[in-house]
Amino acid sequence: MPDSTPAFALTPALSAVLGLQLVFLLAGCAILVARVRSAPARFVGLAPNRLTPSPLRASELFLGAACVFGGAVVFHVAAGWIADRWFPAPSDGTLGRHHAIVGAGMQLGALAGLGHAWFWHLRPSKRAAPAPPPPAPAAAPLPGLSAAAALREGFLAFTTLLPVVWLVNFGWQAVLERLDIPAPPQELVSLFARTGDFPSLAIMVVLAVGIAPVTEELVFRVGLFRWLRTRPPRGVALFVPAAGFAALHGYLAVFLPIVVLAVCLALAYERSGHPLVPITAHALFNLNTVALVLAGYPV
């Protein structure tokens, strides 16, 4: 997440990225103004939506989480051993193949654990007779979305959440500075800014834009949020997955902005009922951050 008081050289690449950023911010503000009347009902769960209740039991939810965590740990340890043995980290602190291998291990391990949980335990054909799902929140049903429509909705969700997250980020940075709380930037974002190896950079971009959004959205939105949303109170369903998602990133400097991002993604998923919507919005948000960093925006 960019700092609130940047000092940087305005290169042609950065000018182009910031110009596109301004277009998205203005478009997002326009969408927010158009939807402002429905926002309170959307936030409290009374607006029409397409999301059906989760069919999973609590034990199955915990089993899926254990598989994801276990896969991430096992692959991370194995990838770390390989990287330490054959691809030591660059001594100058730049991004190298060591970071790419370790990052790929964790992300692919989590995805492998999720795949194992689904194909071996949580698919309807692998489960016992499902428990009757709790009633959905009182909201009028909407017709389902096609994949193409879900991709469009994901792009609109990204455009809508961008000005919200930017505004919260500026306020959060100001509060941390006012309280004199040190909040160093994310190490991974700093590594992107100091890249020294193109193949490693390409791998990390694929992980950030392609793999991480899929895994994280399936765990936090499709899994946890969908299960909690029909079990009151509403605040727990919105903010517990969001806080867990933000804590996963492990940096105080971006904690509140990521919580807000996660809540926006949850609302977009609830409205659409299609996993592609939060996955697309999340991927575009990560791509937007990577583009800013690589163009020279300070972190």
C-alpha positions as CSV (number, residue, x, y, z in Angstrom):
1,M,0.0,0.0,0.0
2,P,1.5,3.4,-0.9
3,D,2.6,5.9,1.7
4,S,0.4,8.9,2.4
5,T,3.2,11.5,1.8
6,P,5.2,10.3,-1.2
7,A,8.3,12.0,-2.5
8,F,9.3,10.7,-5.9
9,A,10.6,11.5,-9.3
10,L,7.7,11.7,-11.8
11,T,9.0,9.5,-14.7
12,P,6.9,8.9,-17.8
13,A,6.0,5.4,-16.6
14,L,4.9,6.7,-13.2
15,S,2.9,9.5,-14.9
16,A,1.1,7.0,-17.0
17,V,0.3,4.7,-14.1
18,L,-0.9,7.6,-11.9
19,G,-3.0,8.9,-14.8
20,L,-4.7,5.6,-15.1
21,Q,-5.1,5.5,-11.3
22,L,-6.9,8.8,-11.4
23,V,-9.3,7.5,-14.0
24,F,-10.1,4.5,-11.8
25,L,-10.5,6.7,-8.7
26,L,-12.9,9.1,-10.5
27,A,-14.9,6.2,-12.0
28,G,-15.1,4.5,-8.5
29,C,-16.3,7.7,-6.9
30,A,-19.0,8.0,-9.6
31,I,-20.2,4.4,-8.9
32,L,-20.2,5.1,-5.2
33,V,-22.4,8.2,-5.6
34,A,-24.8,6.2,-7.8
35,R,-25.0,3.4,-5.2
36,V,-25.0,5.5,-2.0
37,R,-28.7,5.0,-1.3
38,S,-28.4,1.2,-1.3
39,A,-25.2,1.1,0.8
40,P,-26.7,0.9,4.3
41,A,-29.0,-2.0,3.3
42,R,-26.1,-3.7,1.6
43,F,-23.9,-3.3,4.7
44,V,-26.5,-4.7,7.1
45,G,-27.4,-7.6,4.8
46,L,-30.9,-6.5,3.8
47,A,-30.2,-5.7,0.1
48,P,-31.0,-8.2,-2.6
49,N,-28.2,-10.7,-3.3
50,R,-27.4,-13.9,-5.1
51,L,-25.4,-15.7,-2.4
52,T,-26.9,-18.9,-1.0
53,P,-26.1,-20.2,2.5
54,S,-23.0,-22.4,2.9
55,P,-23.7,-26.1,2.9
56,L,-20.7,-26.9,5.1
57,R,-20.8,-27.9,8.7
58,A,-18.4,-26.2,11.2
59,S,-16.3,-29.4,11.3
60,E,-15.9,-29.4,7.5
61,L,-15.0,-25.7,7.6
62,F,-12.2,-26.4,10.1
63,L,-11.0,-29.4,8.1
64,G,-10.7,-27.2,5.0
65,A,-8.8,-24.5,7.0
66,A,-6.5,-27.2,8.4
67,C,-5.7,-28.5,5.0
68,V,-4.9,-25.1,3.6
69,F,-2.7,-24.2,6.6
70,G,-1.0,-27.6,6.6
71,G,-0.3,-27.4,2.8
72,A,1.1,-23.9,3.1
73,V,3.4,-24.9,6.0
74,V,4.7,-28.1,4.4
75,F,5.3,-26.5,1.0
76,H,6.9,-23.4,2.6
77,V,9.3,-25.5,4.6
78,A,10.3,-27.6,1.6
79,A,10.6,-24.5,-0.7
80,G,12.7,-22.8,2.0
81,W,15.1,-25.7,2.2
82,I,15.5,-25.8,-1.5
83,A,16.0,-22.1,-1.8
84,D,18.5,-22.0,1.1
85,R,20.5,-24.9,-0.4
86,W,20.6,-23.9,-4.1
87,F,19.4,-20.3,-4.4
88,P,20.6,-18.1,-1.5
89,A,19.0,-14.7,-1.1
90,P,20.8,-11.8,-2.8
91,S,23.2,-10.1,-0.4
92,D,22.1,-6.6,-1.7
93,G,18.5,-7.1,-0.5
94,T,16.9,-7.2,-3.9
95,L,14.3,-9.6,-5.2
96,G,15.9,-12.9,-6.3
97,R,15.0,-16.5,-7.0
98,H,15.2,-17.4,-3.3
99,H,12.2,-15.1,-2.6
100,A,10.3,-16.4,-5.7
101,I,10.8,-20.1,-4.6
102,V,9.8,-19.5,-1.0
103,G,6.8,-17.4,-2.0
104,A,5.7,-19.9,-4.5
105,G,6.0,-22.7,-1.9
106,M,3.6,-21.0,0.5
107,Q,1.1,-20.0,-2.1
108,L,1.0,-23.2,-4.0
109,G,1.0,-25.2,-0.8
110,A,-2.1,-23.4,0.4
111,L,-3.8,-23.9,-3.0
112,A,-2.8,-27.6,-2.9
113,G,-4.3,-28.0,0.6
114,L,-7.5,-26.3,-0.6
115,G,-7.7,-28.6,-3.6
116,H,-7.1,-31.7,-1.4
117,A,-9.8,-30.6,1.0
118,W,-12.3,-30.1,-1.8
119,F,-11.6,-33.1,-3.9
120,W,-11.1,-35.6,-1.1
121,H,-13.4,-34.3,1.6
122,L,-15.8,-31.5,0.8
123,R,-17.2,-32.2,-2.6
124,P,-20.9,-33.2,-2.4
125,S,-20.1,-36.7,-3.7
126,K,-17.5,-37.1,-0.9
127,R,-19.6,-35.8,2.0
128,A,-22.3,-37.5,4.1
129,A,-25.8,-36.1,3.8
130,P,-25.4,-32.4,4.3
131,A,-26.8,-30.6,7.3
132,P,-29.7,-28.4,6.4
133,P,-28.3,-24.9,5.8
134,P,-29.5,-22.1,8.0
135,P,-32.0,-19.7,6.4
136,A,-30.5,-17.0,4.3
137,P,-30.9,-13.3,5.3
138,A,-34.1,-11.7,4.4
139,A,-33.4,-10.3,0.9
140,A,-35.1,-10.8,-2.4
141,P,-33.3,-13.4,-4.6
142,L,-31.6,-12.3,-7.8
143,P,-30.9,-14.4,-10.9
144,G,-27.4,-16.0,-11.2
145,L,-24.5,-14.5,-13.1
146,S,-22.6,-16.0,-16.0
147,A,-18.8,-16.2,-15.9
148,A,-18.6,-13.2,-18.3
149,A,-21.0,-11.2,-16.2
150,A,-19.0,-12.1,-13.0
151,L,-15.8,-10.8,-14.6
152,R,-17.5,-7.5,-15.4
153,E,-18.8,-7.3,-11.9
154,G,-15.4,-8.0,-10.5
155,F,-13.9,-5.1,-12.6
156,L,-16.7,-2.8,-11.3
157,A,-16.1,-4.0,-7.7
158,F,-12.4,-3.2,-8.0
159,T,-13.2,0.2,-9.4
160,T,-15.6,0.9,-6.6
161,L,-13.4,-0.2,-3.7
162,L,-10.3,1.6,-4.9
163,P,-11.2,5.1,-3.7
164,V,-12.5,3.7,-0.5
165,V,-9.3,1.9,0.3
166,W,-7.1,4.8,-0.8
167,L,-9.1,7.2,1.5
168,V,-8.8,4.8,4.4
169,N,-5.1,4.2,3.8
170,F,-4.4,8.0,3.9
171,G,-6.3,8.3,7.1
172,W,-4.7,5.2,8.7
173,Q,-1.2,6.5,7.8
174,A,-2.0,9.9,9.4
175,V,-3.2,8.2,12.6
176,L,-0.1,6.1,12.9
177,E,2.1,9.1,12.3
178,R,0.2,11.2,14.8
179,L,0.5,8.4,17.5
180,D,4.2,8.0,16.6
181,I,3.7,4.3,15.8
182,P,6.4,2.9,13.5
183,A,4.8,1.1,10.6
184,P,7.4,-0.1,8.1
185,P,6.1,-1.1,4.6
186,Q,5.5,-4.7,3.7
187,E,8.7,-6.6,2.9
188,L,7.3,-8.1,-0.2
189,V,6.3,-4.7,-1.6
190,S,9.8,-3.3,-0.8
191,L,11.3,-6.3,-2.7
192,F,9.2,-5.5,-5.7
193,A,10.6,-2.0,-5.6
194,R,14.2,-3.3,-5.5
195,T,13.9,-6.1,-8.1
196,G,17.1,-7.4,-9.6
197,D,16.0,-10.5,-11.5
198,F,13.3,-10.5,-14.2
199,P,12.3,-14.2,-13.9
200,S,11.9,-13.9,-10.2
201,L,9.8,-10.8,-10.6
202,A,7.6,-12.5,-13.2
203,I,7.0,-15.4,-10.8
204,M,6.2,-13.1,-7.9
205,V,3.7,-11.1,-10.1
206,V,2.0,-14.3,-11.2
207,L,1.8,-15.3,-7.5
208,A,0.4,-11.9,-6.4
209,V,-2.0,-11.5,-9.3
210,G,-3.0,-15.1,-10.2
211,I,-2.5,-17.5,-7.3
212,A,-2.9,-15.5,-4.1
213,P,-6.3,-14.0,-5.0
214,V,-7.8,-17.4,-5.9
215,T,-6.6,-19.1,-2.7
216,E,-7.4,-16.2,-0.3
217,E,-10.8,-15.5,-1.8
218,L,-11.8,-19.2,-1.6
219,V,-10.7,-19.4,2.0
220,F,-11.8,-16.0,3.4
221,R,-14.9,-15.1,1.3
222,V,-16.2,-18.3,-0.2
223,G,-15.4,-20.4,2.8
224,L,-15.4,-18.3,6.1
225,F,-17.6,-15.4,5.1
226,R,-20.2,-17.4,3.4
227,W,-20.5,-19.8,6.4
228,L,-20.7,-16.9,8.9
229,R,-23.1,-14.6,7.1
230,T,-26.2,-16.7,7.9
231,R,-25.1,-17.0,11.5
232,P,-25.7,-13.6,13.3
233,P,-24.4,-11.2,14.3
234,R,-23.7,-9.5,11.0
235,G,-20.6,-7.7,12.2
236,V,-18.9,-11.0,13.0
237,A,-19.4,-12.3,9.5
238,L,-18.0,-9.1,7.9
239,F,-15.1,-8.3,10.3
240,V,-13.8,-11.6,11.6
241,P,-12.8,-12.9,8.1
242,A,-11.6,-9.4,7.2
243,A,-9.4,-9.2,10.4
244,G,-8.0,-12.6,9.7
245,F,-7.2,-11.7,6.1
246,A,-5.4,-8.5,7.2
247,A,-3.5,-10.3,9.9
248,L,-2.3,-12.8,7.3
249,H,-0.4,-9.9,5.7
250,G,1.3,-9.2,9.0
251,Y,2.0,-5.5,8.7
252,L,0.4,-2.8,10.8
253,A,1.0,-0.2,8.1
254,V,-1.7,-1.8,6.0
255,F,-3.9,-3.5,8.6
256,L,-7.0,-1.2,8.5
257,P,-6.9,-0.6,4.7
258,I,-6.8,-4.4,4.1
259,V,-9.7,-4.9,6.6
260,V,-11.7,-2.4,4.5
261,L,-10.6,-4.1,1.3
262,A,-11.8,-7.5,2.7
263,V,-15.2,-6.1,3.7
264,C,-15.7,-4.6,0.3
265,L,-14.8,-7.9,-1.3
266,A,-17.2,-9.7,1.0
267,L,-20.0,-7.4,0.0
268,A,-19.2,-7.8,-3.7
269,Y,-19.3,-11.6,-3.3
270,E,-22.6,-11.5,-1.4
271,R,-24.2,-9.2,-4.0
272,S,-23.0,-11.3,-6.9
273,G,-23.0,-14.8,-5.4
274,H,-20.1,-15.7,-7.8
275,P,-16.6,-16.4,-6.6
276,L,-15.1,-14.9,-9.8
277,V,-16.3,-11.4,-8.6
278,P,-14.1,-11.1,-5.5
279,I,-11.2,-13.1,-7.1
280,T,-11.2,-10.7,-10.1
281,A,-11.4,-7.6,-7.9
282,H,-8.7,-8.9,-5.6
283,A,-6.4,-9.7,-8.6
284,L,-6.9,-6.3,-10.1
285,F,-6.2,-4.6,-6.8
286,N,-2.9,-6.5,-6.4
287,L,-2.0,-5.8,-10.1
288,N,-2.7,-2.1,-9.4
289,T,-0.4,-2.1,-6.4
290,V,2.4,-3.9,-8.3
291,A,2.1,-1.5,-11.2
292,L,2.4,1.5,-8.8
293,V,5.5,0.0,-7.1
294,L,7.3,-1.0,-10.3
295,A,6.6,2.4,-11.8
296,G,8.4,4.1,-8.9
297,Y,5.7,5.1,-6.5
298,P,7.3,5.1,-3.0
299,V,6.5,2.4,-0.4
